[in-house]
Amino acid sequence: MPLVTLQDVFLSYGQPPLIDHLDLVIEPNERVCLIGRNGAGKSTLMKIITGQITPDEGSIKRASGVKVAQLEQSVPQDTSGTVFDVVAQGMGAEGELVKTFHHLIQQLNVDPSPKVLNAYEECQAELDRVNGWDINQRVESIITKMELDPNVDISSLSGGYKRRVLLARALVCDPDLLLLDEPTNHLDIEAIQWVEQFLLKWEGSLLFISHDRRFMDNLANRFIEIDRGKLQDYNCDYGTYLVRKEENLEIEDRQNALFDKRLSQEEVWIRQGIKARRTRNEGRVRALESMRRERADRRNQLGTARMDIQQAEKSGKIVAEAANVSFAFDDGKEVVKNFSTLIQRGDKVGFIGRNGVGKTTLIKLLLGELTPQQGSIKTGTNLNIAYFDQYRSALDEEKTVQDNVSGGRDMLEIGGKSRHVISYLQDFLFAPERCRQPVKALSGGERNRLLLAKLFTQPSNILVLDEPTNDLDIDTLDLLEELLIDYKGTVILVSHDRAFLNNVVTSTLVFDGSGTIEQYIGGYDDWLRQRKTEQVVKVAAPKAQTKSATTSKKLSYKDQRELDGLPAQIEQLETQISATSELISKPGFYQSDRSTTEAIENQLASAQKQLAESYARWELLENQ
């Protein structure tokens, strides 16, 4: 039996309608990803399901006893109290009672007065009456399962842990259907993987909105896309969804072209004169009128952004060179320890690490905004830096979209040509009326597009992007990827989006949280492969051992020949790995076609595997 059924649901805030007579059924044990352009109505549809918004028409049916919980896109401003307090809120009135009891226990430890004791006993009696002990146990259980400290104030937690607390609040009521709106926003990769694994084991149904392609691919077993107020249902994996979507758009284009051709022919016929309007042709005239109405009502496919990055003159060949750099905060926490690297013009470097490990600090060090406490950093010449801040501090909430980009001017200098600011913003999918609205009225995805529009008004040869993918729809994300791949300057990218890192960067800097930063060739998946090989080699590395003459065995002729040849084989493999790694590290490598890069990456992985096996074999033969 379906958990939730939406039938003929319609909602309009003007023309065209946001939700246009759509149907949706969510079954038990489904993990459904809701996809659509920014502003298409995804979050609105979720609010209709939860009952926060009442549609103009249509019906919403929930199966008897079905519980629905939601994780909102951002942490509500009024969220306060300890972790226990926030999680208990998910149980409603009984949760408030449990929260009060929890506070009274803590209060008794510091104030065992008769007043506090009486309040404790009264609360205990009320819990007995409503069977609240089960609720208390459930709150404590979900907090433990989510690896949280119940007594920590939520205001002191990082953004990632705040999201985890809110997820616990949503799950504590044991919902049949869980709604998640951009659950990976502002989470580091480690936190995203934790959420992934948790949700994969969770047995309820899931409806979520996400831009994170790896997250969608790993989690969803069904995709529904909201497009021009309608739903397209794709009961498949992400890769198949992309293929089917492209096929559907091509079919739509062909059908529209055929319809427009027929309409044009009929318009020529009607203009031929009075003969066309005789009684015997009235049916054809009525058909033409119907075609005109159908064409007027047609909602064309949403356009794609036409973003372009203005490139300044080339920087010097060396952008930044760090030698044995160390840096610690005032509290003594070392975030960069004995770090060395060379970033050259055209490099695209990704930063991977948990929130708070020092990624932003390293960027400031490399760009000369901070001075290292140990070691040295040389910055290059002719650096024109454009900085994308994930917190969007460059945007003024009270000013209009137009004024944020132009500073009050009507015209902009873009690529050596003068352009009207509204025309420029239309390239970033802002309609003229939207350009005159304040930034505070924009969605998260629109704000990120606006920040990109503002960023790209200035010529640059270095792009520093701190979580640029948050809230962006997939089409805009794909375009941004293409722009960065074609960008001739240098890119420093901080991102939790694993697919985005794979597609854009040529090398990664990985932060372990203790100040140690390791550099790897390639993107996220390349780092995983190299890390795994390193671990294998480390385990298999030959050890110096003293063998007793009485216990050592004489090798066979064949094994001795193999042992004698292993050093040369290992040297050859190491040379091959070094040469291949150098090839991959070149700035233009990932601009080649995918089949070529994959072949070379596979060669590298194969050589690394052979090297690990050779070391392991060497150790085995040496110890016989």
C-alpha positions as CSV (number, residue, x, y, z in Angstrom):
1,M,0.0,0.0,0.0
2,P,1.4,3.4,-0.9
3,L,2.6,5.6,1.9
4,V,1.7,8.9,0.2
5,T,-0.4,9.6,-2.9
6,L,-0.6,13.0,-4.6
7,Q,-3.3,13.3,-7.2
8,D,-3.9,16.1,-9.7
9,V,-2.1,18.6,-7.4
10,F,-2.0,22.2,-8.6
11,L,-0.3,25.2,-7.1
12,S,0.3,28.6,-8.7
13,Y,1.8,31.9,-7.4
14,G,1.1,33.5,-10.8
15,Q,1.8,32.4,-14.3
16,P,3.0,29.8,-15.2
17,P,1.9,27.5,-12.4
18,L,4.7,26.1,-10.2
19,I,3.0,22.7,-9.7
20,D,0.8,21.8,-12.7
21,H,-1.7,19.0,-12.0
22,L,0.9,16.4,-11.1
23,D,0.6,12.9,-9.6
24,L,3.0,11.1,-7.3
25,V,3.0,7.8,-5.5
26,I,5.6,6.9,-2.9
27,E,5.8,3.2,-1.9
28,P,7.4,1.5,1.2
29,N,11.2,0.9,1.0
30,E,11.8,3.3,-1.8
31,R,14.7,5.8,-1.9
32,V,13.5,8.5,-4.3
33,C,15.7,11.4,-5.5
34,L,13.8,14.5,-6.5
35,I,15.6,16.4,-9.3
36,G,14.9,19.7,-10.9
37,R,16.3,23.1,-11.8
38,N,16.6,25.8,-9.1
39,G,13.2,27.3,-8.6
40,A,11.4,24.4,-10.2
41,G,9.4,23.7,-7.1
42,K,11.2,20.8,-5.4
43,S,11.2,22.2,-1.9
44,T,7.6,23.4,-2.4
45,L,6.5,19.8,-3.4
46,M,8.1,18.5,-0.1
47,K,6.2,21.1,1.9
48,I,3.0,20.0,0.2
49,I,3.7,16.4,1.2
50,T,4.3,17.4,4.9
51,G,1.2,19.7,4.9
52,Q,3.1,22.9,5.4
53,I,1.6,24.2,2.1
54,T,-1.9,23.5,0.9
55,P,-2.2,23.2,-2.9
56,D,-4.8,25.2,-4.8
57,E,-6.3,21.9,-6.3
58,G,-5.8,18.2,-5.9
59,S,-5.6,15.7,-3.1
60,I,-2.9,14.3,-0.8
61,K,-3.6,11.0,0.8
62,R,-1.4,9.3,3.5
63,A,-1.9,5.7,4.5
64,S,-3.3,5.3,8.0
65,G,-0.8,5.8,10.7
66,V,2.0,6.9,8.3
67,K,4.6,9.1,10.0
68,V,6.4,11.7,7.9
69,A,9.6,13.6,9.1
70,Q,11.7,16.2,7.3
71,L,15.2,17.4,7.4
72,E,15.2,21.0,6.2
73,Q,17.7,22.6,3.8
74,S,19.2,24.8,6.4
75,V,19.4,24.9,10.2
76,P,16.4,26.9,11.6
77,Q,17.6,30.1,13.3
78,D,15.5,29.3,16.4
79,T,17.2,26.0,17.0
80,S,18.7,26.1,20.5
81,G,19.5,24.0,23.5
82,T,21.5,20.8,24.1
83,V,21.7,18.0,21.6
84,F,19.3,16.0,23.8
85,D,16.8,18.9,23.8
86,V,16.8,19.3,20.0
87,V,16.4,15.5,19.3
88,A,13.6,15.2,21.9
89,Q,11.6,17.9,20.0
90,G,11.0,15.3,17.3
91,M,8.7,13.4,19.7
92,G,6.3,16.3,20.1
93,A,4.6,17.0,23.5
94,E,6.0,13.7,25.0
95,G,9.4,14.8,23.9
96,E,9.1,18.1,25.8
97,L,8.3,16.1,28.9
98,V,11.3,13.9,28.4
99,K,13.5,17.0,27.9
100,T,12.2,18.5,31.1
101,F,13.0,15.3,33.0
102,H,16.5,15.3,31.5
103,H,17.1,18.8,32.7
104,L,15.8,18.1,36.2
105,I,18.2,15.2,36.6
106,Q,21.1,17.5,35.8
107,Q,19.7,20.2,38.1
108,L,19.5,17.8,41.0
109,N,23.2,17.2,40.7
110,V,23.9,20.8,41.6
111,D,20.8,21.8,43.5
112,P,19.2,18.9,45.5
113,S,16.6,21.2,47.1
114,P,13.1,20.1,48.0
115,K,11.7,22.3,45.2
116,V,13.8,20.7,42.5
117,L,13.2,17.2,44.0
118,N,9.4,17.8,44.0
119,A,9.5,18.9,40.4
120,Y,11.6,15.8,39.5
121,E,9.0,13.5,41.2
122,E,6.1,15.2,39.5
123,C,7.8,14.9,36.1
124,Q,8.6,11.2,36.8
125,A,5.0,10.5,37.7
126,E,3.8,12.1,34.5
127,L,6.3,10.0,32.5
128,D,4.8,6.9,34.2
129,R,1.3,8.0,33.2
130,V,2.0,8.6,29.5
131,N,4.5,5.7,29.2
132,G,7.3,8.2,28.5
133,W,10.1,6.0,29.4
134,D,10.0,4.4,26.0
135,I,10.3,7.8,24.5
136,N,13.3,8.7,26.7
137,Q,15.0,5.4,25.7
138,R,14.3,6.1,22.0
139,V,15.9,9.6,22.2
140,E,19.0,8.2,24.0
141,S,19.2,5.4,21.5
142,I,19.2,7.6,18.4
143,I,21.7,10.0,19.9
144,T,24.0,7.0,20.6
145,K,23.5,5.6,17.1
146,M,24.3,9.0,15.6
147,E,27.5,9.3,17.6
148,L,26.5,12.5,19.4
149,D,27.1,13.9,22.9
150,P,23.7,14.6,24.4
151,N,24.9,17.3,26.8
152,V,26.7,19.5,24.2
153,D,25.0,22.8,23.3
154,I,24.0,22.7,19.6
155,S,25.3,26.3,19.1
156,S,28.9,25.1,19.7
157,L,28.8,22.4,17.0
158,S,30.0,22.6,13.4
159,G,27.6,22.9,10.5
160,G,28.0,19.2,9.8
161,Y,27.2,18.1,13.3
162,K,24.3,20.4,13.5
163,R,22.9,18.7,10.4
164,R,23.5,15.3,12.1
165,V,21.5,16.5,15.2
166,L,18.6,17.6,13.0
167,L,18.7,14.3,11.2
168,A,18.5,12.5,14.6
169,R,15.5,14.8,15.4
170,A,13.8,13.7,12.2
171,L,14.5,10.0,12.8
172,V,13.6,9.7,16.5
173,C,9.9,9.4,15.8
174,D,10.7,6.4,13.6
175,P,9.1,7.8,10.4
176,D,7.8,5.7,7.6
177,L,8.8,8.4,5.1
178,L,11.9,10.7,5.6
179,L,12.2,13.9,3.5
180,L,15.7,15.4,3.1
181,D,16.3,18.7,1.4
182,E,20.0,19.0,0.3
183,P,21.3,16.8,3.1
184,T,25.0,17.0,2.0
185,N,25.2,20.8,2.0
186,H,28.2,22.1,4.1
187,L,29.2,18.5,5.0
188,D,32.7,17.3,4.4
189,I,33.3,14.1,2.5
190,E,33.7,12.0,5.7
191,A,30.3,13.3,7.0
192,I,28.6,12.7,3.6
193,Q,29.9,9.1,3.6
194,W,28.6,8.6,7.1
195,V,25.2,9.9,6.2
196,E,25.2,7.6,3.1
197,Q,26.0,4.5,5.0
198,F,23.4,5.4,7.7
199,L,20.6,5.9,5.2
200,L,21.5,2.8,3.2
201,K,20.9,0.7,6.4
202,W,17.8,2.7,7.3
203,E,14.7,0.6,6.5
204,G,12.1,3.4,5.9
205,S,11.3,5.2,2.6
206,L,13.3,8.2,1.6
207,L,12.5,11.2,-0.6
208,F,15.5,13.6,-1.0
209,I,16.7,16.6,-3.0
210,S,20.4,16.6,-3.8
211,H,22.9,18.1,-6.3
212,D,25.6,15.6,-5.2
213,R,25.8,13.1,-8.1
214,R,27.8,10.5,-6.2
215,F,25.4,10.7,-3.3
216,M,22.4,10.3,-5.6
217,D,24.0,7.4,-7.5
218,N,24.9,5.6,-4.3
219,L,21.6,6.1,-2.5
220,A,18.6,6.4,-4.9
221,N,16.8,3.6,-6.6
222,R,14.3,5.9,-8.3
223,F,14.5,9.4,-9.8
224,I,11.6,11.8,-10.3
225,E,12.2,15.1,-12.1
226,I,10.0,18.2,-11.8
227,D,10.2,20.2,-15.0
228,R,7.8,23.0,-15.9
229,G,5.4,21.9,-13.2
230,K,5.2,18.3,-14.3
231,L,6.8,15.1,-13.0
232,Q,8.8,12.7,-15.1
233,D,9.3,9.4,-13.3
234,Y,12.5,7.4,-13.9
235,N,12.6,4.0,-12.1
236,C,16.3,3.4,-12.6
237,D,19.8,4.3,-11.5
238,Y,21.4,7.7,-12.1
239,G,23.3,6.8,-15.3
240,T,20.2,5.3,-16.9
241,Y,18.2,8.4,-15.8
242,L,20.6,10.7,-17.7
243,V,20.3,8.6,-20.9
244,R,16.5,8.5,-20.7
245,K,16.2,12.2,-20.0
246,E,18.3,13.1,-23.0
247,E,16.1,10.8,-25.2
248,N,12.9,12.4,-23.8
249,L,14.2,15.9,-24.6
250,E,15.1,14.9,-28.1
251,I,11.7,13.4,-28.7
252,E,10.0,16.6,-27.3
253,D,12.2,18.7,-29.6
254,R,11.1,16.7,-32.7
255,Q,7.4,16.7,-31.7
256,N,7.5,20.5,-31.2
257,A,9.3,21.1,-34.5
258,L,6.7,18.9,-36.3
259,F,3.8,20.8,-34.5
260,D,5.3,24.2,-35.4
261,K,5.7,23.1,-39.0
262,R,2.0,22.1,-39.2
263,L,0.9,25.3,-37.5
264,S,2.9,27.4,-40.0
265,Q,1.3,25.6,-42.9
266,E,-2.2,26.2,-41.5
267,E,-1.4,29.9,-40.9
268,V,-0.4,30.2,-44.6
269,W,-3.7,28.5,-45.6
270,I,-5.8,30.8,-43.4
271,R,-4.2,33.8,-45.0
272,Q,-5.1,32.7,-48.5
273,G,-8.4,34.4,-48.3
274,I,-12.1,34.2,-47.9
275,K,-12.2,30.7,-49.4
276,A,-10.6,29.3,-46.3
277,R,-13.3,30.5,-44.1
278,R,-16.3,29.0,-46.1
279,T,-18.6,26.7,-44.2
280,R,-17.1,23.6,-45.6
281,N,-13.8,24.6,-44.0
282,E,-15.1,25.6,-40.6
283,G,-13.7,22.5,-39.0
284,R,-10.2,23.3,-40.3
285,V,-10.5,26.8,-38.9
286,R,-11.5,25.5,-35.5
287,A,-8.6,23.1,-35.6
288,L,-6.2,26.0,-36.3
289,E,-7.6,28.0,-33.4
290,S,-7.0,25.0,-31.1
291,M,-3.5,24.7,-32.4
292,R,-2.9,28.4,-31.7
293,R,-4.1,27.9,-28.1
294,E,-1.9,24.8,-27.6
295,R,1.1,26.7,-28.9
296,A,0.4,29.6,-26.6
297,D,0.1,27.3,-23.6
298,R,3.3,25.4,-24.4
299,R,6.1,25.7,-21.8
300,N,9.4,25.4,-23.5
301,Q,12.3,23.7,-22.0
302,L,14.1,25.8,-19.5
303,G,17.3,27.4,-20.9
304,T,20.7,26.7,-19.7
305,A,23.0,29.2,-18.2
306,R,25.6,30.8,-20.5
307,M,28.3,31.5,-18.0
308,D,31.8,32.5,-19.1
309,I,34.9,33.3,-17.1
310,Q,36.9,36.4,-18.0
311,Q,40.5,35.5,-18.2
312,A,43.2,38.0,-17.3
313,E,46.7,38.0,-18.6
314,K,48.8,35.0,-17.7
315,S,50.3,34.8,-14.2
316,G,53.9,33.9,-13.8
317,K,54.7,30.2,-14.3
318,I,55.0,29.6,-10.6
319,V,51.8,30.6,-8.7
320,A,52.9,29.5,-5.2
321,E,55.9,27.5,-3.8
322,A,55.8,26.3,-0.2
323,A,58.9,24.9,1.6
324,N,58.5,23.2,5.0
325,V,55.6,25.4,6.1
326,S,54.0,25.1,9.5
327,F,51.2,27.1,11.1
328,A,49.3,26.8,14.3
329,F,46.4,28.7,15.9
330,D,46.7,30.7,19.1
331,D,45.3,27.7,21.0
332,G,48.3,25.7,19.8
333,K,46.4,23.5,17.4
334,E,48.8,22.8,14.4
335,V,46.8,22.9,11.1
336,V,49.8,22.9,8.7
337,K,52.9,20.9,9.6
338,N,56.1,20.8,7.6
339,F,54.3,21.2,4.3
340,S,55.9,21.7,0.9
341,T,54.3,22.0,-2.6
342,L,54.7,23.7,-5.9
343,I,51.6,25.1,-7.7
344,Q,52.2,26.2,-11.3
345,R,50.1,28.1,-13.8
346,G,47.3,25.9,-15.1
347,D,47.2,23.5,-12.2
348,K,43.8,22.6,-10.8
349,V,44.3,21.6,-7.2
350,G,41.5,20.1,-5.0
351,F,41.5,20.3,-1.2
352,I,40.0,17.3,0.7
353,G,39.5,17.1,4.4
354,R,37.1,17.4,7.3
355,N,35.5,20.8,8.2
356,G,37.9,22.8,10.4
357,V,41.2,21.0,9.5
358,G,42.8,24.1,7.9
359,K,41.9,24.1,4.2
360,T,41.0,27.8,4.3
361,T,44.1,28.6,6.3
362,L,46.3,26.9,3.8
363,I,44.7,28.9,1.0
364,K,45.5,32.1,2.8
365,L,49.1,31.0,3.4
366,L,49.6,30.1,-0.3
367,L,48.1,33.4,-1.5
368,G,50.1,35.5,1.0
369,E,47.2,36.6,3.2
370,L,48.9,34.8,6.2
371,T,52.6,34.5,7.1
372,P,53.8,31.0,7.9
373,Q,55.3,30.5,11.4
374,Q,57.9,28.2,10.0
375,G,59.2,27.7,6.5
376,S,58.7,29.9,3.5
377,I,56.2,30.6,0.8
378,K,57.0,32.3,-2.5
379,T,54.0,33.7,-4.4
380,G,54.1,34.3,-8.2
381,T,53.8,37.4,-10.2
382,N,50.9,39.0,-11.9
383,L,48.3,37.2,-9.8
384,N,44.6,38.2,-10.4
385,I,42.6,36.3,-7.9
386,A,38.8,35.7,-7.9
387,Y,37.5,34.2,-4.7
388,F,34.2,32.3,-4.3
389,D,33.2,32.2,-0.6
390,Q,30.8,29.4,0.4
391,Y,29.2,31.7,3.0
392,R,28.4,34.3,0.2
393,S,29.7,37.2,2.3
394,A,30.3,39.1,-0.9
395,L,26.5,39.4,-1.4
396,D,24.5,42.2,0.2
397,E,21.2,40.7,1.3
398,E,19.4,44.0,1.2
399,K,20.5,45.1,-2.2
400,T,18.9,43.9,-5.4
401,V,20.4,41.2,-7.6
402,Q,21.3,43.9,-10.2
403,D,23.0,46.2,-7.7
404,N,25.1,43.3,-6.2
405,V,26.7,42.7,-9.6
406,S,26.9,46.2,-11.0
407,G,27.3,48.4,-7.9
408,G,24.4,50.5,-9.1
409,R,25.6,50.9,-12.7
410,D,23.5,49.9,-15.7
411,M,26.4,48.8,-17.9
412,L,29.2,46.3,-17.3
413,E,32.5,45.7,-19.1
414,I,32.5,42.0,-20.1
415,G,35.2,40.6,-22.3
416,G,36.1,44.0,-23.6
417,K,32.6,44.8,-24.5
418,S,29.9,46.9,-22.8
419,R,26.8,45.0,-21.7
420,H,23.7,45.9,-19.8
421,V,23.7,44.3,-16.4
422,I,20.2,42.7,-16.9
423,S,21.3,41.2,-20.2
424,Y,24.4,39.8,-18.5
425,L,22.3,38.4,-15.6
426,Q,20.0,36.7,-18.0
427,D,23.0,34.5,-19.0
428,F,22.8,33.3,-15.4
429,L,19.1,32.5,-15.7
430,F,17.8,35.6,-13.9
431,A,14.6,37.0,-15.5
432,P,14.4,40.9,-15.6
433,E,11.9,41.0,-12.8
434,R,14.1,38.8,-10.7
435,C,17.0,41.1,-11.2
436,R,15.2,43.9,-9.3
437,Q,14.4,41.8,-6.3
438,P,16.6,41.8,-3.1
439,V,19.1,39.0,-2.6
440,K,17.3,37.9,0.6
441,A,14.4,36.7,-1.7
442,L,16.5,34.3,-3.6
443,S,16.8,30.5,-3.1
444,G,20.2,29.0,-2.2
445,G,20.9,27.9,-5.8
446,E,20.0,31.4,-7.1
447,R,22.4,33.0,-4.6
448,N,25.2,30.7,-5.7
449,R,24.5,31.6,-9.4
450,L,24.5,35.3,-8.5
451,L,27.8,34.9,-6.7
452,L,29.3,33.3,-9.8
453,A,27.9,36.1,-11.9
454,K,29.5,38.7,-9.7
455,L,32.8,36.7,-9.6
456,F,33.0,36.4,-13.4
457,T,32.6,40.1,-14.0
458,Q,36.3,40.5,-13.1
459,P,39.2,39.1,-15.2
460,S,41.2,36.5,-13.3
461,N,44.0,34.0,-13.7
462,I,43.5,32.3,-10.4
463,L,40.1,31.0,-9.2
464,V,39.7,30.1,-5.6
465,L,36.4,28.2,-5.1
466,D,35.2,27.3,-1.6
467,E,32.3,24.9,-1.9
468,P,30.9,26.3,-5.2
469,T,28.5,23.4,-5.8
470,N,26.2,23.9,-2.9
471,D,22.5,24.3,-4.0
472,L,23.4,24.4,-7.8
473,D,21.2,22.3,-10.0
474,I,22.8,19.6,-12.1
475,D,22.7,21.5,-15.4
476,T,24.5,24.5,-13.9
477,L,26.9,22.2,-12.2
478,D,27.8,20.5,-15.5
479,L,28.4,23.9,-17.1
480,L,30.6,25.1,-14.3
481,E,32.7,21.9,-14.7
482,E,33.2,22.6,-18.4
483,L,34.2,26.2,-17.7
484,L,36.8,25.2,-15.1
485,I,38.2,22.4,-17.3
486,D,38.7,24.9,-20.2
487,Y,40.0,27.7,-17.9
488,K,43.6,28.5,-18.7
489,G,44.4,29.9,-15.3
490,T,45.0,28.2,-12.0
491,V,42.1,26.7,-9.9
492,I,42.2,26.0,-6.2
493,L,39.0,24.1,-5.3
494,V,37.6,23.2,-1.9
495,S,34.7,20.8,-2.4
496,H,32.9,17.9,-0.8
497,D,31.5,16.9,-4.2
498,R,33.4,13.7,-5.1
499,A,32.2,13.7,-8.8
500,F,33.1,17.4,-9.2
501,L,36.6,16.8,-7.9
502,N,37.0,13.8,-10.2
503,N,36.0,15.8,-13.2
504,V,37.9,19.0,-12.6
505,V,41.1,18.7,-10.6
506,T,44.5,17.4,-11.7
507,S,45.9,16.9,-8.2
508,T,44.6,16.8,-4.6
509,L,45.9,18.0,-1.2
510,V,44.5,15.7,1.5
511,F,44.3,16.9,5.1
512,D,44.5,14.3,7.9
513,G,43.4,16.7,10.7
514,S,46.7,16.6,12.6
515,G,48.5,19.2,10.3
516,T,49.9,16.6,7.9
517,I,48.9,17.3,4.2
518,E,49.7,14.8,1.5
519,Q,49.6,15.5,-2.2
520,Y,48.2,13.0,-4.8
521,I,47.8,13.0,-8.6
522,G,44.3,13.2,-9.9
523,G,40.9,13.5,-8.3
524,Y,39.0,11.9,-5.4
525,D,38.9,8.4,-6.8
526,D,42.6,8.6,-7.8
527,W,43.4,9.5,-4.2
528,L,41.5,6.5,-2.9
529,R,43.4,4.2,-5.3
530,Q,46.8,5.6,-4.4
531,R,46.0,5.6,-0.7
532,K,45.1,1.9,-0.9
533,T,48.3,1.1,-2.8
534,E,50.3,3.0,-0.2
535,Q,48.7,0.9,2.5
536,V,49.5,-2.3,0.7
537,V,53.1,-1.3,0.0
538,K,53.6,-0.2,3.6
539,V,52.3,-3.6,4.9
540,A,54.3,-5.5,2.3
541,A,57.6,-3.6,2.6
542,P,60.6,-5.9,3.3
543,K,61.8,-5.9,6.9
544,A,65.3,-6.4,8.1
545,Q,65.3,-9.6,10.0
546,T,68.0,-11.7,11.6
547,K,67.6,-15.3,10.6
548,S,69.1,-18.2,12.4
549,A,71.2,-20.4,10.2
550,T,69.5,-23.4,11.7
551,T,66.0,-22.2,10.6
552,S,66.8,-20.8,7.2
553,K,66.0,-22.9,4.2
554,K,67.9,-23.0,0.9
555,L,65.8,-21.7,-2.0
556,S,65.1,-23.7,-5.0
557,Y,66.9,-22.7,-8.2
558,K,63.7,-21.2,-9.7
559,D,62.9,-19.2,-6.5
560,Q,66.5,-18.0,-6.3
561,R,66.4,-16.8,-9.9
562,E,63.1,-15.0,-9.1
563,L,64.6,-13.4,-6.0
564,D,67.7,-12.2,-7.9
565,G,65.5,-10.6,-10.5
566,L,63.1,-8.8,-8.2
567,P,65.2,-5.7,-7.4
568,A,65.5,-4.9,-11.1
569,Q,61.8,-5.5,-11.6
570,I,60.9,-3.3,-8.7
571,E,63.2,-0.5,-10.0
572,Q,61.6,-0.8,-13.5
573,L,58.1,-0.5,-12.0
574,E,59.0,2.5,-9.8
575,T,60.4,4.2,-12.9
576,Q,57.2,3.5,-14.9
577,I,55.0,4.7,-12.0
578,S,57.1,7.9,-11.7
579,A,56.9,8.6,-15.5
580,T,53.1,7.9,-15.6
581,S,52.5,10.1,-12.5
582,E,54.4,12.9,-14.1
583,L,52.3,12.6,-17.3
584,I,49.1,12.7,-15.3
585,S,50.2,15.7,-13.3
586,K,50.6,17.9,-16.4
587,P,47.9,20.7,-16.6
588,G,46.4,19.6,-19.9
589,F,46.2,15.9,-19.2
590,Y,42.5,15.9,-18.2
591,Q,41.5,17.9,-21.2
592,S,42.2,14.9,-23.4
593,D,39.3,12.5,-24.2
594,R,38.1,10.3,-21.4
595,S,39.2,7.0,-23.0
596,T,42.8,8.1,-23.3
597,T,43.0,9.4,-19.7
598,E,41.3,6.3,-18.3
599,A,43.7,4.0,-20.2
600,I,46.7,5.9,-18.7
601,E,45.1,5.9,-15.2
602,N,44.6,2.1,-15.5
603,Q,48.2,1.7,-16.5
604,L,49.3,3.5,-13.4
605,A,46.9,1.5,-11.2
606,S,48.2,-1.8,-12.7
607,A,51.9,-0.8,-12.2
608,Q,51.2,0.2,-8.6
609,K,49.5,-3.2,-8.0
610,Q,52.4,-5.1,-9.5
611,L,54.8,-3.1,-7.3
612,A,52.9,-4.1,-4.2
613,E,52.9,-7.7,-5.3
614,S,56.6,-7.6,-6.1
615,Y,57.4,-6.2,-2.6
616,A,55.3,-8.9,-1.0
617,R,57.0,-11.6,-3.0
618,W,60.4,-10.3,-2.2
619,E,59.6,-10.4,1.5
620,L,58.3,-13.9,1.3
621,L,61.4,-15.2,-0.5
622,E,63.8,-13.3,1.7
623,N,62.3,-14.9,4.8
624,Q,62.3,-18.5,3.6
